[in-house]
Amino acid sequence: MNEPIPNRPRRNRSSEAIRDLVRETHLTTHDLIYPVFVQEGTGISQEIATMPGIHRHSLDQLSKHVESVAELGIRAIALFPVLGDDRKDTLATESTREDGLMQNSIRELKKLFPELLLFTDVAMDPYSSDGHDGLVHDGKIVNDKTLPILAAMAVSQAAAGADIVAPSDMMDGRVAVIRDTLDDAGFTETGICSYSAKYASAFYGPFRDALDSAPRSGDKKTYQMDPANMNEAIREVELDIDEGADIVMVKPAGAYLDIISEVASMSPVPVAAYQVSGEYAMIKFASQAGAIDEESAMLESLTAIKRAGADMIFTYFAPVAARLLP
Ligand code: PBG
């Protein structure tokens, strides 16, 4: 006879009932934030070629879409504007216009869905003719002159009704300036979800297609982080917390689970992770090609992000996932 095997981990996997009992990570619809794209016009729902199933909606269509996802139990969305070239300039002037696309959309969505938590993007790139998140001077992205523009954008979004502003620009010191400016303007209740550890990633391609916001020249490596770095992520998170961030984010998610884990273990504020457009596209296109099963790959990827330590996940899969999750 062979020696008896003293430890048999398989016992705890032997039925669905026992697997449900011993599961360590529970993903629910309430963990999810759904990013959506709004464009000008009416009656428009245009699918993004590199993001099957995701559309740029005009506001009327977006409102209908949001109503249907709210019925699935989704309680938070992140809003991104898609602007034509005629609305873009070097100063991102459009980003603070009181009846700009973003402001009108925020007002309308909060009027229709007062309970819905609305995250709004703060960065220059959707409005910038240079396609950068900050001001460009002589080919360089200048930090300090960008800060008042971001702060004014945040105030303008807060005034329209945004619950949480989300600076995605990676300029140094922006959380402090945004917090100060919001407070001075009386928006002490508006939260800040900072894209703290945002990497210069190849996985943002489909999002830049959606917004037509790719940098017109150069890349984003002088402000977004080097994918090789972990300590720097901790430093960015510490600075943002000091400056007043209510939530810190790691982005992208799937290729940065170690960063999420490390940040979760040190951060006293909640940690968000963003499963970005390229991560979504990989799963979509691989499943369309018959290489993987979309549903299980999606749930596995989201569970892994939560297991790593994310308290909340930005994901384009939110409505699809919500149909399957508690
Ligand atoms: C830019 C911004 C980007 C994303 C969110 N905000 C792209 C970039 O930095 O170029 C990417 C989101 C995604 O890929 O889903 N401020």
Residues whose N, C-alpha, C, O or C-beta is under 5 A from the ligand:
A	BS01	PBG	A123 D125 D133 S168 F203 Y204 F207 V276 S277 G278
